Amino acid sequence: MCGIVGYTGYREAYPILIKGLHRLEYRGYDSAGVATLGEDGKLKIYKAVGKVVNLEQQAEGNDHSGTLGIAHTRWATHGAPNERNAHPHLSQSGKLTLVHNGIIENAGILRQQLSSKGYTFKSDTDSEVMLQLIEYTREKHKRDLASSVRAALKKIIGAYAIALIDEDSPDTIIVARKSSPLAIGIGENNSEYFIASDASPIAGYTNRIVYLEDDQIAVCRRGEELQIMDFNAMRVEVDAKEIDLDVSMLDKGGFPHFMAREIFDQPAVLRECMRGRLLTAHRRIVLSAVSGHREDLIGARRFIMVSCGTSWHAALIGKQLIEEYCRIPVEVAYASEFRYSNPVVGPGDVVFAISQSGETADTLSAIQLAKERGALIFGIVNAVGSSIARASDTGVYIHVGPEIGVASTKAFTGQTTVFAMLALALGREKGTVDEKTYEAVFSELENIPNKIQSILDRSDEIKAIASAYAGKRNVLYLGRGMNYPVALEGALKLKEISYIHAEGYPAAEMKHGPIALIDEDMPVVFLANSCGQYEKILSNMQEVISRGGDVIAVVTEGDTRVKEIVDKVIEIPDTIDSLVPLLSVIPMQLLAYHIAVAKGLDVDQPRNLAKSVTVE
Ligand code: F6R
């Protein structure tokens, strides 16, 4: 999704803005632009289609001086991805320039109204409409810019985060938000302000960050205190948080892609996720959200999980873990479907929001609805201070560090690890998990990072298998029980980054339809590592082989029966059934990664995809 960066202070803005755009590249975009305001009091705007480096080439050798500026990466919604539609947009008078993230739903009607008042438009975007409306409001009512922004935004229906500068105010950026994230970094003594869609462009400059709330406008003027107000012009207290962002986590750490680093980082980040929570010496699991809401959780009527994509797959695993160890009924819903289904939800329900970015618009609206209806909201989020984290009543951060590659990997294993700890801790409180099982799962959780490492050490074997599949058009993924969500996740990873059509199914469902697809051109990935239903999965595999299907099987180390019938076998260590996804997903991630690399594709920023999906 679009990314916003802004700077006002005493340093040259351009390098800060470009560095910030690079840090936001992971969100996915198709064009980029930058505006700076130099000492001559004139705005300089550069735009380019494609990558941020194209923008740098455009600006090279040209004047981009100034200590005030805004910049943007655009993910097209209204209008094709071309230079005309790239941001920053310039107002009719040429005085105001704006960057916008989000969608304006009434842009069509506003455009007509403004056209009838003599406004012309240079782009097809809803963002330019918003800017012209701000300018029109200022000129009509002769108000200051912040008041004009406030009045104009009251007429706008939709989602937005904006940053706006005025040629006549060389030290000020005005920002506003509704349903789209925006962070403001505050420099020492308010000497400078950093604006960004998330904290990553701000990391390394300051740790003091304010996350703007919905329906708030902020005036960031260098050398002056930050002013935040709501849409009724009431001043809001500035609540700056100290956020520790590890800058070293924002690079590839020697790997060719962020996705590779994130796959290979999993042993370390899962240890981090469990640190201070899985207390080895005391055999206790400490999650403050569980102890703090013990009665609400134990006494809950049911749990409902809302999420999207990979986080939805993790929720399917969470359901199995919680039902097994806590005996609490769990429903899993796509956030987008839940939101618009008039759900039966209310007091006594606990709604879990699972999200890596913490900014997914569908998930955020789903929990807002559930909250209005009286449910307790429990967030399982990676991005600290994100909108979903803030909208939750309680929750657990997965703490796996920033995930930059568009395809989610370490967030999935982090979410699954949190679900395992949560289910065990709550099951113990509730008395639904016996001591022997508790101890066995607890000990195995401690071993999981080493076991994941042993799979990663075999990455080259998986790469060798992958090389034969780069030319395929379709792949089927099959698994049962705990491996069914892993089959879905394997298929999602492959389609996202290799553009090969892939479907995940519960293995037993194959005979109810997908078996018609099986022939020698249909590779089938079987998750056949021991997971409770080994004999059954073996029969499903025979059904595929006897129809000429090409099988790749994930098996438990030492398995001999699958090897007798299949040549392409990926061995993984044995583990407890309930933790199987933490291991079996690793070959799925590596297979997709190596196939995409073999196809020469942009693994970290696959076409059409955005990392943080901030529109519904
Ligand atoms: C898959 C992927 C997406 C996200 C989905 C939810 O690799 O990245 O499917 O999982 O957009 O995002 P979050 O978890 O940020 O809410």
Boltz pocket constraint, residues with backbone or C-beta under 6 A from the ligand:
constraints:
  - pocket:
      binder: B
      contacts: [[A, 308], [A, 309], [A, 310], [A, 311], [A, 312], [A, 354], [A, 355], [A, 356], [A, 357], [A, 358], [A, 359], [A, 360], [A, 363], [A, 406], [A, 407], [A, 408], [A, 409], [A, 492], [A, 493], [A, 496], [A, 610], [A, 611], [A, 612], [A, 613]]
      max_distance: 6.0
